[in-house]
Amino acid sequence: MYKLPRLNREEIQAMLQVHDIRESRVYQEAREEGLEEGKQKGKVEGKEEGLALAIARMAANKMTIEQIAAILELDVERVRHMLAAHGQKR
């Protein structure tokens, strides 16, 4: 078992004497876990991206940082940081 982290897919297939490791249960489970983690990460990144877009649009419509923060129920510093990250200074 101590060798597994250092072996590549072909070496593990040869060691376990399987034709295609992708057909194994452990591979399928690991793949599903990876896909689920990717979905969760994508949701978080998508929410942040949407929030940044909303903040940018509000700022473009001459809303103050304080107004944006109040509407979105965010800290003023977070709004300021997101605007700065997207090239808008105020």
Rosetta constraint file for C-alpha pairs under 8 A:
AtomPair CA 3 CA 7 HARMONIC 6.48 0.50
AtomPair CA 4 CA 12 HARMONIC 7.32 0.50
AtomPair CA 7 CA 11 HARMONIC 5.82 0.50
AtomPair CA 7 CA 12 HARMONIC 6.30 0.50
AtomPair CA 8 CA 12 HARMONIC 6.35 0.50
AtomPair CA 9 CA 13 HARMONIC 6.14 0.50
AtomPair CA 9 CA 21 HARMONIC 7.40 0.50
AtomPair CA 10 CA 14 HARMONIC 6.20 0.50
AtomPair CA 11 CA 15 HARMONIC 6.11 0.50
AtomPair CA 12 CA 16 HARMONIC 6.03 0.50
AtomPair CA 12 CA 21 HARMONIC 7.93 0.50
AtomPair CA 13 CA 17 HARMONIC 5.65 0.50
AtomPair CA 13 CA 18 HARMONIC 5.21 0.50
AtomPair CA 13 CA 19 HARMONIC 6.74 0.50
AtomPair CA 13 CA 20 HARMONIC 6.76 0.50
AtomPair CA 13 CA 21 HARMONIC 5.82 0.50
AtomPair CA 14 CA 18 HARMONIC 6.63 0.50
AtomPair CA 20 CA 24 HARMONIC 7.60 0.50
AtomPair CA 21 CA 27 HARMONIC 6.63 0.50
AtomPair CA 22 CA 27 HARMONIC 5.53 0.50
AtomPair CA 22 CA 28 HARMONIC 6.72 0.50
AtomPair CA 23 CA 27 HARMONIC 7.05 0.50
AtomPair CA 23 CA 28 HARMONIC 7.15 0.50
AtomPair CA 24 CA 28 HARMONIC 6.40 0.50
AtomPair CA 25 CA 29 HARMONIC 6.11 0.50
AtomPair CA 26 CA 30 HARMONIC 6.08 0.50
AtomPair CA 27 CA 31 HARMONIC 5.99 0.50
AtomPair CA 28 CA 32 HARMONIC 6.17 0.50
AtomPair CA 29 CA 33 HARMONIC 6.21 0.50
AtomPair CA 30 CA 34 HARMONIC 6.13 0.50
AtomPair CA 31 CA 35 HARMONIC 6.13 0.50
AtomPair CA 32 CA 36 HARMONIC 6.13 0.50
AtomPair CA 33 CA 37 HARMONIC 6.17 0.50
AtomPair CA 34 CA 38 HARMONIC 6.10 0.50
AtomPair CA 35 CA 39 HARMONIC 6.20 0.50
AtomPair CA 36 CA 40 HARMONIC 6.28 0.50
AtomPair CA 37 CA 41 HARMONIC 6.14 0.50
AtomPair CA 38 CA 42 HARMONIC 5.96 0.50
AtomPair CA 39 CA 43 HARMONIC 6.15 0.50
AtomPair CA 40 CA 44 HARMONIC 6.45 0.50
AtomPair CA 41 CA 45 HARMONIC 6.19 0.50
AtomPair CA 42 CA 46 HARMONIC 5.79 0.50
AtomPair CA 43 CA 47 HARMONIC 6.09 0.50
AtomPair CA 44 CA 48 HARMONIC 6.29 0.50
AtomPair CA 45 CA 49 HARMONIC 6.10 0.50
AtomPair CA 46 CA 50 HARMONIC 6.11 0.50
AtomPair CA 47 CA 51 HARMONIC 6.04 0.50
AtomPair CA 48 CA 52 HARMONIC 6.09 0.50
AtomPair CA 49 CA 53 HARMONIC 6.24 0.50
AtomPair CA 50 CA 54 HARMONIC 6.21 0.50
AtomPair CA 51 CA 55 HARMONIC 6.18 0.50
AtomPair CA 52 CA 56 HARMONIC 6.13 0.50
AtomPair CA 52 CA 82 HARMONIC 6.16 0.50
AtomPair CA 52 CA 83 HARMONIC 7.42 0.50
AtomPair CA 52 CA 86 HARMONIC 7.80 0.50
AtomPair CA 53 CA 57 HARMONIC 6.19 0.50
AtomPair CA 54 CA 58 HARMONIC 6.19 0.50
AtomPair CA 55 CA 59 HARMONIC 6.12 0.50
AtomPair CA 55 CA 68 HARMONIC 6.74 0.50
AtomPair CA 55 CA 79 HARMONIC 7.16 0.50
AtomPair CA 55 CA 82 HARMONIC 7.74 0.50
AtomPair CA 55 CA 83 HARMONIC 7.16 0.50
AtomPair CA 56 CA 60 HARMONIC 6.08 0.50
AtomPair CA 56 CA 83 HARMONIC 6.57 0.50
AtomPair CA 56 CA 86 HARMONIC 7.86 0.50
AtomPair CA 56 CA 88 HARMONIC 7.71 0.50
AtomPair CA 57 CA 61 HARMONIC 6.34 0.50
AtomPair CA 58 CA 62 HARMONIC 6.76 0.50
AtomPair CA 58 CA 63 HARMONIC 5.63 0.50
AtomPair CA 58 CA 68 HARMONIC 6.74 0.50
AtomPair CA 59 CA 63 HARMONIC 5.07 0.50
AtomPair CA 59 CA 64 HARMONIC 6.67 0.50
AtomPair CA 59 CA 65 HARMONIC 7.38 0.50
AtomPair CA 59 CA 68 HARMONIC 7.67 0.50
AtomPair CA 63 CA 67 HARMONIC 6.14 0.50
AtomPair CA 63 CA 68 HARMONIC 6.54 0.50
AtomPair CA 64 CA 68 HARMONIC 6.28 0.50
AtomPair CA 65 CA 69 HARMONIC 6.06 0.50
AtomPair CA 65 CA 76 HARMONIC 6.45 0.50
AtomPair CA 65 CA 79 HARMONIC 6.54 0.50
AtomPair CA 65 CA 80 HARMONIC 6.74 0.50
AtomPair CA 65 CA 90 HARMONIC 7.89 0.50
AtomPair CA 66 CA 70 HARMONIC 6.13 0.50
AtomPair CA 66 CA 76 HARMONIC 6.08 0.50
AtomPair CA 67 CA 71 HARMONIC 6.18 0.50
AtomPair CA 68 CA 72 HARMONIC 6.09 0.50
AtomPair CA 68 CA 74 HARMONIC 8.00 0.50
AtomPair CA 68 CA 79 HARMONIC 7.39 0.50
AtomPair CA 69 CA 73 HARMONIC 5.51 0.50
AtomPair CA 69 CA 74 HARMONIC 4.68 0.50
AtomPair CA 69 CA 75 HARMONIC 5.91 0.50
AtomPair CA 69 CA 76 HARMONIC 5.42 0.50
AtomPair CA 69 CA 79 HARMONIC 6.27 0.50
AtomPair CA 70 CA 74 HARMONIC 6.52 0.50
AtomPair CA 74 CA 78 HARMONIC 6.75 0.50
AtomPair CA 74 CA 79 HARMONIC 6.94 0.50
AtomPair CA 75 CA 79 HARMONIC 6.59 0.50
AtomPair CA 76 CA 80 HARMONIC 6.19 0.50
AtomPair CA 77 CA 81 HARMONIC 6.00 0.50
AtomPair CA 78 CA 82 HARMONIC 6.12 0.50
AtomPair CA 79 CA 83 HARMONIC 6.18 0.50
AtomPair CA 80 CA 84 HARMONIC 6.20 0.50
AtomPair CA 80 CA 89 HARMONIC 7.96 0.50
AtomPair CA 80 CA 90 HARMONIC 7.58 0.50
AtomPair CA 81 CA 85 HARMONIC 6.08 0.50
AtomPair CA 82 CA 86 HARMONIC 6.36 0.50
AtomPair CA 83 CA 87 HARMONIC 6.38 0.50
AtomPair CA 83 CA 88 HARMONIC 5.00 0.50
AtomPair CA 83 CA 89 HARMONIC 6.40 0.50
AtomPair CA 83 CA 90 HARMONIC 7.94 0.50
AtomPair CA 84 CA 88 HARMONIC 5.19 0.50
AtomPair CA 84 CA 89 HARMONIC 5.51 0.50
